[in-house]
Amino acid sequence: MICSLRGVLLAKSPGQAVIECGGVGYDVAISVATFSALPKEGAEARLHVYTKVAEDQLALFGFAELDEKRLFERLIAVSGIGPKLAITVLSGIASERLVTAIRSSDHGSLVKIPGIGKKTAERIVLELKDKLDDLQGFSTSSGLSGHPQGHSMGAVADDALSALVNLGYARPIAQKAVETAMEKDGAAKESFEALFRAAMANIR
């Protein structure tokens, strides 16, 4: 079972990373937070990995932080939530806010996440409210080599737009949200995660 990967980051996009280890390229599904924490392509990166083995598929899910992986594992233990939806959840809301929402039974914040309806939100709170005590915090740098640099303003906006579309939002709506976020806060253009979160807030 693969539990971690360390190697050269060959490619990355919101939702996906390819890491070469020992001459083999591993395609790993990632959250928006992990994408933001990854270094530039060509640099060394390390991810905590959850491996899903099915009859006809081997799927890898990677995380910058061990706590994010633990939260992912809690989510997929909830009835009706598979690995892909769990990644969408972790992309749709910051991990800290997700933990806070679950602990405080804040169903309203949960249903704003793409793919999460009222009943699913209620199940998440019911099943996880008392199972998150070992999650201490979420840093975006631990376990990674390098920094999320090298983006131009255009690349940052394109990545944010791509992430929103990957979450299921219509491209025109996503593009408008990104443009509005940049108009409201010029500094957001410099940070993928800041721009992505601001755009998400505009959609809601």
N, C-alpha and C positions, 0 to 999 in steps of 0.2 A: 504494500500500500504506500503510495506517495504521500508524504506529510509535509514536505517542504521542497523548494527548488531554489538553487542559487546558480546564476550563470549570466550570460550576456543577454541583455534585453534587445531582441531583434526587431520587435515592432510592438506598438501599443496604440490603442484607441479606446474611447469610452466603452467599457464593457468587455474588453479583450486585451490580452497581452501574450506575446510569444517569447519564451525564454529558452535559450540554447544551453543545454547542459551535456557535456561530454559528446558533443557533435549531434545531439538530438534536440530538435525544436519542440517544445511543449506549448500547446495552445491552451491558455488558461482563461476562464471567465472571471472577470473582476468587477468590483463595485466602482462607483464614481470616486469615492474617497481613496481607494487604492490606486486608481488611475492618476489621481492628482498627486499622490505621493511618489510615484515611480520616477526614476531618473530619466535622463535623455536616452533615446535609442542608441545602442552601442556601448552603454555603460553597464556595469555589473549591478544586478538586482537580486533580491532574495524575497521570496513569498512563502508564507505559511499556506499549506494546501489541504483542501478537503477533496478526497477522491470518491467519486460515485461510480460504482461498477454495476452495469446492467448486462443483460444477455447479449446485446448487440452494440454496446457502447461503453467507452471509458471516458468519463468527463471529469475535468479538473477545475476547481474553483479556488482562486488565489486571494490572499489577504495580506495587506501591509502589516497589520497588527494581529497579534494572537487573540486579543479580546474581540476583534471583529470576527475572527473565525469562530470563536466560542459563541458569539451572538448568532451567527449564521447557523450553527449547529442547533441552537435552541429553537430558532425559527422553523427549521425543517422538521423538527419534532412535533410541531403543531399540525393537527389534522388539516389537510387541504393546502399546505404550503410545501412546494417542492423546491429544489435548489435554484432553479431559474427565477421563481417568484421571490425567493429569499434575497437573491442578488438585487432584484428590482427594488425590494423594500429598503435594502441598505444603500441603494443609490438614490432613492426618493426622499430620504430623510437622514440627517446626520445621526450617527450612532448614539451620540450623547442624548440627543433629543428623543430618539426612539426608546432608549432605556427609560428616560424620564417619563415619556408618554405611557409606557407600559406600567411602570410603577405607580403612576398617579391615575390610572384608568382613564386616560385621555383618549377616548375613542375618536373624537373629532379630528385629532391630528393624524391618527392612523388611517382613517378613511380617505384622507387627501392623497395618500400614496397610490400611484397607479396599480390597479389589480387587487386592491384591498377594499372589500365591501364591509358593510356594517357587521354581518355575522362573523366574517373572518377576523375583523378587528376585536370583536368580543371574545373570540376563541383565543387570540393572541394574549389578551390581557388575562383571561381566566387561567390559561395554562402556564404563562411565563411570569406573572406578577411577582411570585415569590421564588423565582429561580434565577435571578440575575445578580445576586449579592457578590459573586466572585468576579464580576466585571468592574475593574478599577478605573479605567479611563481609556481614552483613545488619542494617541499621538499619531501624527501622520508621517513621522520620519523613522521611528524605530524599525530595525530590521532591513533597512534599505541603504544602498550605497548611492550617493549622488543626491541631487535635488531637482524638483520639478521646474527646471529652467529651460530657456531656449525657445520659448514660444513667442511668436509675434502677436500683436493685437489681433490680427486676422485669424491666426491659428487658434488662439484662445476662444474666440467667438465661434469658430467652426466646430471646435471640440465640444463646447457647451451645447450648440445646436444639435450635434450628432448624438450627444448623451440624452437630450430630451426626446429626440425622435426614437432612439432605442428603447426609451421607457414607454413608448406608445402614443406620444402626443403628435398631432398632425403637424407637418413641417411649417405651414404658414403661421399657426398658433405659436409654435416653438420659436420661430424666427422673430416674431413680433415681441415675444417675451424677452428674448436676448437683447434686441435693439432697445427696448424700454429700460432694461436693467443697465445698459451702458450709458443711456442718456441720464439716468438718475444718479449714477455713481461712476464717474470716469475711472476711478482707481480699480474698479472691478475688472476692467479690461486686462489688467496685469496678472490676474489670478484665475485659473480655470475654475477652481472650486467655489471661489467667491462669486464669480459671474454665474455659474450654474445654479447656486443656491438662490441668488437674487432673481434669476429668471424663473425658477420654480415658484418663488413667492408671487411673481407677477401673474403666473398662470392660475394660481389658487385665488 
